[in-house]
Amino acid sequence: MNTRLRSLTLAAGLMLSAAIAVPAAHQAFAQSVSPEQRSEIEKIIKEYLIKNPEVLQEALGELEKKQAATEAEKHRDGVKQHAEALFNSPRHVVVGNPQGDVTMVEFFDYNCGYCKKAMADMLDMMKADPKLRVVLKEFPVLGQGSVEAARVAVAVRMQDKTGKKYLDFHQKLLGIRGQANQAAAMTAAKDAGLDMAKLEKDLASPEVKTSLEESYKLAEALGLNGTPSYVIGTDVVVGAVGLPGLKEKVSQARCGKATC
């Protein structure tokens, strides 16, 4: 390869990288290269990539890392902007230690199979970590039955200030076989010892709609589109990452390390 062509190839590689982030630079480069030079450059790049496909894999890996870092930063900004509603809203249930040093917020759906598995993780964490504060937010995204069940859950919260009966109800409803809906939720509420007459009255309250709307708005602001999803410290965790993953996030929030 002669010196001029080598220079053109190097310039092409540099400009190609920059063009991903700066379209205007790509346009300027395209205008400064003749059709013959462009053809030769494209041929050289193609041959190089065919002989060295791992370059593409490395580039994609770096791109994914940058995208993940950008997404994480957006999540952290969202958590800061909506911290009051996330951690201190009167429209959610607090279980575990109300004065805990780390808060784990969970967005869940009663028809989410992964949420059923994640419930065991949450209970294990509360048992093993007496300083953990857990906030539960209904986020019904899996159909009408989920919305009905979430409405009943809000009404349960309205008459249970301690969260103890709510947690019992929560476990019963997530533990059922078949679909969660209003009928299943009402049965779970009755089995948990709730005042059913008051529950029926509270179901008609505007508070039910307001509570669910708050959860939807928070989820949208944080970019959540599935359940379970968590906010732990300033981090957003999407999906059932399992007990070890949740413990690590709690430790990071508590002491800045994977284990404290």
Secondary structure, DSSP 8 states (H G I E B T S, - for coil): --HHHHHHHHHHHHHHHHHHH-HHHHHHHHHHS-HHHHHHHHHHHHHHHHH-THHHHHHHHHHHHHHHHHHHHHHHHHHHHTHHHHHH-TTSEEEE-TT-SEEEEEEE-TT-HHHHHHHHHHHHHHHH-TTEEEEEEE---S-HHHHHHHHHHHHHHHH-SSSHHHHHHHHHHHT-SS---HHHHHHHHHHTT--HHHHHHHHTSHHHHHHHHHHHHHHHHHT--SSSEEEETTEEEES--HHHHHHHHHHHHHHSSS--
